Amino acid sequence: MSHEIDLSFLDRPEILEVIFPITYSPLHLLTDIFNPSLSEGATRFVEVETGVRIGCGFWPVGKEYPTILYFHGNGETAGVHEWIAPYYNQRKINLFVADYRGYGVSEGKPTITNMIQDAHPLFNGFKETLDKEGYAEKYFVMGRSLGSIPAIEIAFHYQDEIGGLIIESGTANNFRPLWGYLGKSEREIIENSEFLNKVKVRSIHQPTLIIHGENDQIIPVQEGQELYQNSAARDKRLLIIPGADHNDIMVVRQELYFQANEDLVTAKP
């Protein structure tokens, strides 16, 4: 199981500063301008380890509607999705956004190891929260950029419990450029494990939507194409947004973007 692979060799300062800039980068305070805090009514906490809680944002539209568990990119927090959630709500989709350790109101500090490990209690906590509050068991998982890693981890292990997987601007090779910090033996561990997103999706059969910007300068569109090519889902779609980069993909062709999400989430089994 991928969350049991020892990946601690990835948790070194020079890698963590790039992967989790909000926590580790010297310039992280600047991100507060763009990442508002979660409102009290939207905040939910999930304990991922004794004494460590992850803050999540929950923006529902109705108990009978499907809910997306969403993992965001590394330069965002759950709070910024306060303005994004209405676009999902308008399409009768509840949005539940998970942070990472050290992000927003969450406790602890993130590492690559605990990001993957935390995906499991976050998924269970997500289900428990919805069950306790009376929401339908219509679960979907979505990951943007860095969030593609925990989202695919969940789909890989719990696909019978979800209705589908959505990946936006995701990585097939789990940020391969950062592997230059690793030794040969460490790179071989990665290449021969289920850590890679493109390896995991070969076992995921649930409906899958992969969205990528045509002009993505951070994670090239070829990564999205590689995920699509490796996906085992019979019902799969690759949507390349014309003219879009990494961080404007949602707005360049807004109707196209949200319609694709709605089509997957509301499709009849």
Residue pairs with C-beta under 8 A, 6 or more apart in sequence:
1 157
1 194
2 116
2 153
2 156
2 157
2 193
2 194
2 195
2 200
3 116
3 117
3 119
3 120
3 153
3 157
5 189
5 193
5 194
5 195
7 112
7 113
7 116
7 195
8 111
8 113
9 182
9 186
9 189
10 111
10 112
10 113
10 182
11 111
11 112
11 113
12 181
13 24
14 181
15 112
15 178
15 181
16 23
16 24
16 110
16 111
16 112
17 24
17 25
18 175
18 178
19 74
19 110
19 112
19 146
19 175
19 178
20 74
20 100
20 102
20 103
20 110
21 27
21 28
21 31
21 74
21 75
22 28
22 31
22 35
22 74
22 75
22 77
22 102
22 103
23 100
23 101
23 102
23 103
23 109
23 110
24 109
31 75
31 77
34 76
34 80
35 76
35 77
35 79
35 80
35 104
36 79
36 80
36 82
37 79
37 104
37 105
38 55
38 57
38 78
38 79
38 82
38 104
38 105
39 79
39 82
42 57
42 58
42 59
42 82
43 55
43 56
43 57
43 58
43 105
44 55
44 56
44 57
44 58
44 96
44 129
45 53
45 54
45 55
45 56
46 53
46 54
46 56
46 98
46 121
46 122
46 125
46 126
46 129
47 53
47 54
47 121
47 125
48 54
48 101
48 114
48 117
48 118
48 121
48 122
48 125
49 108
49 114
49 118
49 121
51 107
52 101
52 107
52 108
53 106
53 107
54 98
54 99
54 100
54 101
54 106
54 107
54 118
54 122
54 125
55 78
55 99
55 103
55 104
55 105
55 106
56 78
56 96
56 97
56 98
56 99
56 122
56 126
57 78
57 79
57 81
57 82
57 85
57 95
57 96
57 97
58 94
58 95
58 96
58 97
58 129
59 81
59 82
59 85
59 86
59 88
59 89
59 94
59 95
59 96
59 97
60 67
60 89
60 94
60 95
60 135
61 88
61 89
61 92
61 93
61 94
62 92
62 94
63 133
63 134
63 135
63 136
64 136
65 92
65 93
65 94
65 136
65 138
66 92
66 93
66 94
66 136
66 138
66 139
66 140
66 163
66 265
66 266
67 93
67 94
67 95
67 96
67 130
67 135
67 136
67 138
67 139
67 140
68 88
68 93
68 94
68 95
68 96
68 140
68 141
68 142
68 166
68 261
68 265
69 96
69 98
69 122
69 123
69 126
69 139
69 140
69 141
69 142
69 151
69 154
70 81
70 95
70 96
70 97
70 98
70 142
70 143
70 144
70 147
71 97
71 98
71 119
71 141
71 142
71 143
71 144
71 146
71 147
71 148
71 149
71 150
71 151
72 78
72 80
72 81
72 97
72 98
72 99
72 144
72 145
72 146
72 147
73 144
73 145
73 146
73 147
73 169
74 100
74 145
74 146
77 99
77 103
77 104
78 97
78 98
78 99
78 103
78 104
79 104
81 95
81 97
84 95
84 250
85 95
85 97
87 254
87 258
88 94
88 95
88 258
88 261
89 95
91 258
91 261
91 262
91 265
91 266
92 266
93 261
93 262
93 265
93 266
94 135
96 126
96 129
96 130
98 122
98 126
98 150
99 105
99 106
100 106
100 110
100 115
100 118
101 107
101 108
101 109
101 110
101 111
101 114
101 115
101 118
102 108
102 109
102 110
103 110
108 114
115 149
115 150
116 149
116 150
116 153
118 150
119 150
119 151
119 153
119 154
120 153
120 154
120 157
122 150
123 141
123 154
123 158
126 139
127 137
127 139
127 161
130 136
130 137
130 139
131 137
138 163
139 161
139 162
139 163
140 162
140 163
140 164
140 165
140 166
140 264
140 265
141 151
141 154
141 155
141 162
141 164
141 165
141 166
142 151
142 165
142 166
142 167
142 168
142 261
143 149
143 150
143 151
143 152
143 166
143 167
143 168
143 170
144 167
144 168
144 169
144 170
145 168
145 169
145 170
145 171
145 218
145 219
145 246
146 171
147 170
148 167
148 168
148 169
148 170
148 171
148 197
148 227
149 171
149 174
149 197
151 165
151 166
151 167
151 170
152 165
152 167
152 170
152 197
152 200
152 201
152 204
153 200
154 162
155 162
155 165
155 200
155 201
155 204
155 206
156 194
156 200
156 201
156 203
156 204
159 165
159 204
159 205
159 206
162 206
163 206
163 207
163 265
163 269
164 206
164 207
164 208
164 209
164 264
164 265
164 267
165 204
165 206
165 207
165 208
165 209
165 233
166 208
166 209
166 210
166 211
166 261
166 264
166 265
167 208
167 209
167 210
167 211
167 224
167 227
168 211
168 212
168 249
169 211
169 212
169 213
169 216
169 218
169 219
169 224
169 246
169 249
170 197
170 210
170 212
170 219
170 223
170 224
170 227
171 197
171 219
171 223
172 196
172 197
172 198
172 223
172 224
172 226
172 227
172 230
173 196
173 197
173 198
173 223
173 226
174 190
174 195
174 196
174 197
179 187
179 190
182 190
190 196
193 199
194 200
197 227
198 226
198 227
198 230
199 230
201 208
201 227
201 230
201 231
201 232
201 233
202 230
202 231
202 232
203 232
204 231
204 232
204 233
205 232
205 233
205 234
206 233
207 233
207 235
207 236
207 264
207 267
208 231
208 233
208 235
208 236
208 237
209 236
209 237
209 239
209 260
209 261
209 263
209 264
210 224
210 227
210 228
210 231
210 236
210 237
210 238
210 239
211 224
211 239
211 240
211 241
211 249
211 257
211 260
212 219
212 221
212 223
212 224
212 225
212 238
212 239
212 240
212 241
212 249
213 221
213 240
213 241
213 243
213 244
213 245
213 246
213 248
213 249
213 252
214 221
214 240
214 241
214 242
214 243
214 244
215 221
215 243
215 244
215 245
216 224
216 244
216 245
216 246
216 249
217 245
217 246
218 245
218 246
218 247
219 246
221 240
224 238
224 240
225 238
228 236
228 238
235 267
237 260
237 264
239 256
239 257
239 260
241 249
241 252
241 253
241 256
241 257
242 252
242 253
243 252
243 253
244 252
244 253
249 257
250 257
